[in-house]
Amino acid sequence: MRAGHSGAIVPGVPRPVFQKPQDLSHVAMRWESFNAVWGLPRYLEGRGITLETVKAYASALRMDRKGNVLFAHTNDDGQVVGYEIKGADFDGFAKGGVRILCRMGHKDSGGEPAKLALTESGVDALSLAQLVGRTDTLFLSTSGALSPYTLNAIKAAAARYPDAEILLGFDADMAGDDFAAKVEQALQGREGVRRIVPKAKDWNDQLRLGARKPAPTLP
C-alpha cells in the first residue's frame, strides 16, 4: 500500500523500483536541457495538430535540435523518467528511460478529471484531445507498450480518480484490442471502463483524414 497524490492509501499498487535510479536522473536532466514548445512544431503541424492544442498541453512537450517533438513520461510523483520521441524521420524513446505514461491535460488544473483517456502515442493523445475538445479529461499515452510500470500507473490513476470514466482509445487493430483487454484485466472489473475505437487506424489518422463524423462519443 502507498499514499496517492491526495494522501489516501492506494491498495494493491506497488511503487515501481528502478534498478538504476542514476540513469533516470540523467534522463530527467536531458529532458530539462531541451527547448520548451512555444509555437507549433513543424512535425505536429504536418500531423494536423493546431497551435491551440499544442498550447493546451505544452507542459508535457519539448523539442530537440533536430525538430523532433518529445513527450514526457512521468512517474506518480511527477518526475520525468523517459520521453517518447516523434519526428518526420525518427520514432523512438529516450535512451535509458522507462515507459510509464505521458500525462496531458486535466492533471494541471484543479479538481478531478471526469475521464481518463488512454492512447498508444503522444501524437494520438493530442489528436484525440483536438477531436473531442474536452477540458475535463486527462489524456494518457503509453508510447506503444504496456510494461508492468505502465499497468501499475494506470491502476494507480484509476484508484486516484474512482469516479472517472476510463476510455480505452487504443488503435483500431488487433494490437489495440489486445492492449484494451490487458488494461481491463489489470483493472479487475472496475466500473466505467469502455473501449472507444477511431474511425481510421488511429486517432491521428482520423484527424488528418477528416473523419470527424461520427466523432468519439465522450458525453
VOBA-1610 file (N, C-alpha, C; in pm, whole numbers, padded with zeros to 5 digits, always signed):
BEGIN
Met+00085-00120+00000Met+00000+00000+00000Met+00089+00124+00000Arg+00035+00232-00064Arg+00110+00355-00063Arg+00014+00472-00073Ala+00064+00589-00043Ala-00020+00708-00047Ala-00027+00762-00188Gly-00148+00801-00231Gly-00165+00866-00360Gly-00143+01016-00345His-00169+01093-00454His-00149+01236-00450His-00235+01302-00346Ser-00354+01246-00323Ser-00445+01308-00226Ser-00409+01272-00083Gly-00312+01181-00066Gly-00275+01136+00066Gly-00345+01008+00105Ala-00446+00967+00026Ala-00517+00842+00057Ala-00432+00723+00021Ile-00450+00614+00093Ile-00376+00493+00065Ile-00437+00422-00055Val-00353+00389-00153Val-00398+00317-00272Val-00355+00172-00258Pro-00447+00079-00232Pro-00410-00061-00212Pro-00373-00130-00342Gly-00283-00224-00332Gly-00254-00312-00445Gly-00183-00246-00560Val-00121-00130-00538Val-00049-00062-00645Val+00094-00038-00598Pro+00182-00136-00611Pro+00319-00120-00563Pro+00393-00014-00642Arg+00475+00062-00574Arg+00558+00161-00642Arg+00670+00089-00717Pro+00688+00117-00847Pro+00795+00053-00921Pro+00931+00084-00860Val+01017-00015-00855Val+01153+00003-00804Val+01248-00007-00921Phe+01320+00100-00951Phe+01411+00102-01062Phe+01551+00060-01015Gln+01616-00026-01093Gln+01746-00076-01054Gln+01856+00028-01067Lys+01837+00125-01158Lys+01941+00224-01182Lys+01883+00365-01174Pro+01852+00413-01054Pro+01792+00546-01042Pro+01880+00656-01097Gln+02013+00636-01097Gln+02101+00738-01150Gln+02081+00756-01300Asp+02045+00648-01371Asp+02016+00659-01513Asp+01892+00743-01535Leu+01789+00726-01453Leu+01668+00804-01466Leu+01693+00950-01431Ser+01785+00975-01342Ser+01822+01112-01311Ser+01884+01178-01434His+01968+01104-01505His+02027+01159-01627His+01920+01183-01733Val+01820+01097-01738Val+01710+01117-01833Val+01638+01248-01802Ala+01609+01271-01675Ala+01541+01394-01635Ala+01626+01517-01667Met+01757+01505-01649Met+01846+01618-01680Met+01846+01646-01830Arg+01846+01540-01911Arg+01842+01560-02056Arg+01710+01627-02096Trp+01601+01583-02034Trp+01470+01643-02064Trp+01474+01793-02038Glu+01528+01833-01926Glu+01532+01975-01891Glu+01620+02055-01986Ser+01713+01989-02054Ser+01802+02059-02146Ser+01735+02091-02280Phe+01622+02027-02310Phe+01555+02050-02437Phe+01470+02177-02430Asn+01438+02230-02548Asn+01361+02354-02556Asn+01214+02331-02525Ala+01157+02423-02449Ala+01012+02422-02431Ala+00945+02453-02565Val+00822+02409-02580Val+00749+02432-02705Val+00662+02556-02687Trp+00696+02661-02763Trp+00621+02787-02754Trp+00528+02807-02873Gly+00567+02756-02988Gly+00484+02771-03107Gly+00433+02636-03153Leu+00409+02624-03283Leu+00360+02499-03341Leu+00474+02429-03414Pro+00527+02319-03358Pro+00635+02246-03425Pro+00592+02200-03564Arg+00686+02205-03658Arg+00655+02167-03796Arg+00603+02024-03803Tyr+00662+01935-03724Tyr+00618+01796-03727Tyr+00471+01785-03687Leu+00432+01849-03578Leu+00293+01841-03533Leu+00199+01910-03631Glu+00242+02019-03690Glu+00160+02085-03791Glu+00132+01990-03907Gly+00234+01914-03947Gly+00216+01817-04054Gly+00124+01702-04016Arg+00106+01680-03886Arg+00015+01575-03839Arg-00125+01629-03812Gly-00149+01755-03847Gly-00283+01811-03830Gly-00312+01870-03694Ile-00211+01880-03608Ile-00230+01935-03475Ile-00225+02087-03483Thr-00313+02155-03413Thr-00321+02300-03418Thr-00238+02364-03306Leu-00210+02491-03325Leu-00137+02566-03223Leu-00216+02570-03093Glu-00346+02583-03101Glu-00430+02587-02981Glu-00415+02459-02900Thr-00412+02344-02968Thr-00395+02217-02898Thr-00258+02208-02833Val-00153+02249-02906Val-00018+02245-02852Val-00008+02332-02728Lys-00065+02451-02732Lys-00060+02540-02616Lys-00128+02478-02495Ala-00238+02405-02519Ala-00314+02346-02408Ala-00235+02237-02336Tyr-00145+02169-02408Tyr-00076+02055-02349Tyr+00076+02071-02353Ala+00123+02195-02365Ala+00266+02221-02384Ala+00352+02179-02266Ser+00294+02168-02148Ser+00376+02133-02030Ser+00434+01993-02040Ala+00375+01907-02124Ala+00425+01770-02140Ala+00516+01755-02261Leu+00548+01868-02329Leu+00620+01863-02455Leu+00755+01934-02448Arg+00848+01889-02529Arg+00977+01955-02553Arg+01014+01933-02699Met+01117+02004-02746Met+01171+01984-02880Met+01322+01970-02873Asp+01378+01880-02955Asp+01524+01871-02963Asp+01575+01954-03080Arg+01707+01956-03099Arg+01767+02043-03200Arg+01733+02000-03342Lys+01688+01876-03360Lys+01652+01826-03492Lys+01505+01853-03526Gly+01433+01913-03433Gly+01293+01941-03457Gly+01200+01829-03417Asn+01254+01724-03355Asn+01169+01617-03304Asn+01091+01665-03183Val+00970+01615-03167Val+00886+01650-03053Val+00898+01540-02948Leu+00916+01580-02823Leu+00934+01486-02712Leu+00813+01493-02620Phe+00768+01375-02577Phe+00653+01365-02487Phe+00701+01303-02356Ala+00687+01377-02246Ala+00738+01333-02117Ala+00661+01214-02062His+00733+01114-02013His+00674+01006-01935His+00715+01029-01789Thr+00615+01031-01702Thr+00640+01063-01562Thr+00593+00951-01470Asn+00653+00946-01352Asn+00606+00853-01251Asn+00495+00918-01169Asp+00449+00852-01065Asp+00337+00903-00987Asp+00372+01028-00909Asp+00502+01057-00895Asp+00545+01178-00826Asp+00568+01294-00922Gly+00540+01272-01051Gly+00558+01377-01149Gly+00699+01392-01202Gln+00788+01299-01167Gln+00926+01307-01215Gln+00937+01246-01354Val+01012+01313-01443Val+01032+01262-01577Val+01129+01144-01573Val+01082+01029-01621Val+01164+00907-01620Val+01190+00856-01762Gly+01136+00925-01861Gly+01157+00887-02000Gly+01082+00984-02089Tyr+01100+00970-02219Tyr+01022+01053-02312Tyr+01017+00988-02449Glu+00899+00993-02506Glu+00876+00946-02642Glu+00931+01051-02738Ile+00991+01007-02848Ile+01050+01097-02947Ile+00979+01075-03080Lys+00920+01181-03134Lys+00847+01172-03259Lys+00896+01279-03356Gly+00927+01237-03478Gly+00969+01332-03580Gly+00943+01275-03718Ala+00967+01357-03818Ala+00941+01314-03956Ala+01026+01194-03994Asp+01148+01187-03940Asp+01240+01080-03977Asp+01283+00995-03858Phe+01214+01010-03743Phe+01257+00937-03625Phe+01137+00905-03537Asp+01138+00786-03481Asp+01033+00741-03390Asp+01101+00654-03286Gly+01111+00702-03162Gly+01184+00625-03062Gly+01151+00667-02921Phe+01239+00627-02830Phe+01219+00656-02688Phe+01355+00691-02628Ala+01354+00766-02520Ala+01476+00813-02457Ala+01567+00696-02417Lys+01693+00706-02452Lys+01791+00604-02414Lys+01802+00598-02262Gly+01785+00477-02207Gly+01792+00459-02063Gly+01666+00499-01989Gly+01564+00547-02062Gly+01440+00588-01996Gly+01344+00473-01977Val+01236+00500-01903Val+01135+00398-01873Val+01000+00447-01924Arg+00932+00360-02000Arg+00797+00391-02045Arg+00700+00370-01929Ile+00635+00476-01887Ile+00528+00464-01787Ile+00401+00522-01849Leu+00381+00652-01837Leu+00268+00719-01902Leu+00307+00863-01931Cys+00268+00911-02049Cys+00269+01054-02076Cys+00132+01106-02033Arg+00132+01207-01949Arg+00007+01256-01889Arg-00016+01400-01936Met-00126+01421-02006Met-00154+01553-02062Met-00295+01597-02028Gly-00304+01721-01979Gly-00437+01778-01962Gly-00475+01808-01821His-00582+01745-01777His-00653+01787-01656His-00567+01781-01531Lys-00457+01707-01533Lys-00373+01700-01414Lys-00319+01837-01374Asp-00315+01932-01471Asp-00262+02064-01442Asp-00366+02158-01382Ser-00490+02115-01374Ser-00596+02201-01322Ser-00651+02143-01192Gly-00738+02220-01129Gly-00794+02175-01003Gly-00905+02073-01020Gly-00941+02008-00909Gly-01048+01909-00913Gly-01004+01779-00976Glu-01102+01691-00995Glu-01072+01560-01053Glu-01122+01552-01196Pro-01051+01479-01283Pro-01097+01465-01421Pro-01222+01380-01428Ala-01309+01412-01525Ala-01428+01332-01548Ala-01395+01204-01621Lys-01285+01208-01701Lys-01247+01092-01783Lys-01096+01078-01788Leu-01052+00953-01800Leu-00913+00920-01830Leu-00913+00852-01966Ala-00843+00909-02063Ala-00843+00857-02199Ala-00705+00804-02234Leu-00696+00674-02260Leu-00569+00609-02291Leu-00550+00595-02441Thr-00430+00627-02489Thr-00394+00608-02630Thr-00256+00545-02637Glu-00216+00508-02759Glu-00087+00440-02776Glu+00030+00535-02795Ser+00007+00660-02833Ser+00119+00753-02855Ser+00079+00893-02814Gly+00182+00976-02793Gly+00156+01114-02759Gly+00083+01188-02869Val+00117+01161-02996Val+00050+01225-03108Val-00097+01185-03111Asp-00126+01059-03083Asp-00266+01015-03077Asp-00341+01083-02964Ala-00273+01101-02850Ala-00338+01170-02738Ala-00374+01314-02776Leu-00281+01385-02840Leu-00309+01521-02885Leu-00422+01521-02988Ser-00421+01423-03077Ser-00523+01415-03182Ser-00662+01392-03122Leu-00671+01299-03027Leu-00799+01272-02962Leu-00847+01395-02886Ala-00754+01460-02816Ala-00790+01582-02743Ala-00846+01687-02837Gln-00784+01701-02954Gln-00831+01800-03051Gln-00966+01761-03111Leu-00986+01634-03134Leu-01111+01587-03192Leu-01230+01608-03099Val-01210+01581-02970Val-01324+01586-02878Val-01339+01721-02810Gly-01228+01798-02801Gly-01236+01931-02745Gly-01280+01938-02601Arg-01242+01841-02521Arg-01283+01840-02380Arg-01168+01889-02292Thr-01202+01964-02189Thr-01102+02013-02096Thr-01108+01941-01961Asp-01201+01848-01947Asp-01216+01777-01819Asp-01160+01636-01827Thr-01074+01610-01925Thr-01021+01475-01948Thr-00869+01475-01931Leu-00819+01373-01864Leu-00675+01350-01853Leu-00637+01250-01960Phe-00555+01292-02056Phe-00513+01207-02167Phe-00381+01140-02130Leu-00378+01006-02145Leu-00264+00926-02104Leu-00216+00843-02224Ser-00089+00852-02258Ser-00037+00770-02368Ser+00073+00677-02318Thr+00081+00561-02380Thr+00169+00454-02334Thr+00297+00441-02414Ser+00311+00515-02523Ser+00426+00502-02614Ser+00436+00361-02671Gly+00322+00305-02706Gly+00319+00179-02778Gly+00355+00056-02699Ala+00352+00064-02567Ala+00388-00053-02485Ala+00306-00052-02357Leu+00289-00173-02301Leu+00221-00186-02171Leu+00315-00261-02077Ser+00413-00190-02026Ser+00507-00251-01931Ser+00438-00267-01796Pro+00495-00346-01706Pro+00440-00354-01570Pro+00431-00216-01505Tyr+00528-00128-01532Tyr+00523+00007-01477Tyr+00401+00082-01529Thr+00374+00065-01660Thr+00259+00133-01720Thr+00129+00082-01660Leu+00114-00048-01649Leu-00009-00104-01591Leu-00026-00060-01446Asn+00084-00054-01370Asn+00076-00005-01233Asn+00028+00140-01230Ala+00081+00221-01323Ala+00044+00362-01326Ala-00103+00379-01364Ile-00151+00296-01455Ile-00293+00301-01493Ile-00381+00263-01374Lys-00341+00157-01302Lys-00416+00116-01184Lys-00417+00226-01078Ala-00302+00292-01062Ala-00294+00400-00963Ala-00383+00516-01002Ala-00385+00552-01131Ala-00472+00661-01177Ala-00619+00625-01157Ala-00655+00501-01186Ala-00793+00457-01169Ala-00833+00463-01021Ala-00741+00426-00932Ala-00770+00431-00790Ala-00775+00574-00739Arg-00692+00661-00795Arg-00688+00800-00751Arg-00815+00875-00790Tyr-00872+00836-00907Tyr-00993+00903-00956Tyr-01105+00800-00971Pro-01163+00756-00862Pro-01259+00645-00866Pro-01388+00678-00941Asp-01420+00805-00958Asp-01543+00842-01028Asp-01522+00871-01176Ala-01397+00867-01220Ala-01368+00899-01361Ala-01399+00780-01451Glu-01456+00808-01568Glu-01473+00706-01669Glu-01339+00682-01737Ile-01308+00556-01767Ile-01181+00521-01829Ile-01206+00478-01972Leu-01147+00552-02067Leu-01168+00528-02209Leu-01044+00463-02268Leu-01062+00345-02326Leu-00952+00270-02384Leu-00945+00304-02533Gly-00869+00408-02566Gly-00865+00459-02703Gly-00746+00410-02782Phe-00719+00281-02773Phe-00605+00224-02846Phe-00641+00209-02994Asp-00540+00177-03075Asp-00557+00171-03220Asp-00665+00071-03262Ala-00720+00094-03380Ala-00825+00006-03434Ala-00762-00111-03508Asp-00695-00196-03431Asp-00634-00317-03488Asp-00625-00423-03378Met-00569-00538-03412Met-00562-00647-03315Met-00475-00609-03196Ala-00366-00536-03222Ala-00279-00495-03112Ala-00353-00401-03017Gly-00433-00310-03074Gly-00511-00219-02991Gly-00614-00293-02907Asp-00677-00394-02968Asp-00773-00475-02893Asp-00703-00550-02780Asp-00581-00597-02806Asp-00505-00670-02704Asp-00467-00577-02589Phe-00426-00454-02623Phe-00395-00356-02519Phe-00517-00330-02432Ala-00633-00311-02496Ala-00755-00283-02421Ala-00790-00398-02327Ala-00775-00521-02376Ala-00807-00638-02294Ala-00714-00647-02173Lys-00586-00616-02194Lys-00489-00624-02084Lys-00518-00518-01979Val-00557-00398-02022Val-00588-00294-01924Val-00715-00331-01847Glu-00816-00381-01917Glu-00938-00422-01848Glu-00908-00530-01745Gln-00822-00623-01781Gln-00785-00729-01687Gln-00711-00672-01567Ala-00622-00576-01590Ala-00545-00516-01481Ala-00636-00437-01386Leu-00743-00380-01440Leu-00834-00301-01357Leu-00935-00387-01282Gln-00937-00517-01310Gln-01013-00614-01231Gln-01160-00576-01210Gly-01230-00556-01321Gly-01373-00532-01311Gly-01413-00392-01271Arg-01322-00298-01276Arg-01355-00159-01243Arg-01472-00113-01332Glu-01572-00050-01272Glu-01684+00002-01349Glu-01644+00128-01424Gly-01718+00158-01531Gly-01692+00281-01605Gly-01574+00271-01699Val-01545+00152-01749Val-01436+00133-01845Val-01498+00096-01979Arg-01462+00167-02085Arg-01515+00131-02216Arg-01412+00156-02325Arg-01427+00081-02431Arg-01339+00091-02548Arg-01396+00194-02643Ile-01312+00288-02689Ile-01350+00378-02797Ile-01253+00352-02912Val-01306+00340-03033Val-01225+00297-03147Val-01225+00407-03254Pro-01108+00449-03300Pro-01104+00550-03406Pro-01165+00498-03536Lys-01211+00590-03619Lys-01270+00554-03747Lys-01163+00526-03853Ala-01038+00552-03821Ala-00923+00514-03904Ala-00835+00424-03817Lys-00712+00399-03859Lys-00627+00311-03779Lys-00601+00367-03640Asp-00577+00496-03631Asp-00553+00558-03501Asp-00614+00698-03503Trp-00605+00768-03391Trp-00671+00898-03379Trp-00605+01003-03467Asn-00474+00994-03489Asn-00413+01092-03576Asn-00454+01071-03721Asp-00466+00945-03764Asp-00516+00919-03899Asp-00657+00974-03915Gln-00741+00954-03812Gln-00878+01006-03819Gln-00876+01158-03831Leu-00791+01222-03752Leu-00782+01367-03755Leu-00739+01417-03893Arg-00633+01356-03948Arg-00578+01404-04075Arg-00668+01371-04194Leu-00741+01260-04184Leu-00831+01223-04293Leu-00964+01298-04286Gly-00983+01373-04178Gly-01106+01450-04164Gly-01225+01365-04129Ala-01200+01244-04078Ala-01310+01152-04043Ala-01365+01190-03906Arg-01427+01307-03898Arg-01472+01358-03769Arg-01615+01320-03736Lys-01687+01262-03832Lys-01827+01223-03808Lys-01845+01077-03845Pro-01889+00991-03753Pro-01917+01029-03615Pro-01789+01044-03533Ala-01782+01146-03454Ala-01668+01169-03367Ala-01679+01077-03245Pro-01568+01060-03170Pro-01575+00981-03047Pro-01682+01037-02954Thr-01760+00951-02895Thr-01867+00994-02806Thr-01815+00999-02664Leu-01795+01119-02613Leu-01747+01136-02476Leu-01845+01226-02402Pro-01967+01176-02376Pro-02069+01260-02313Pro-02030+01298-02170
//
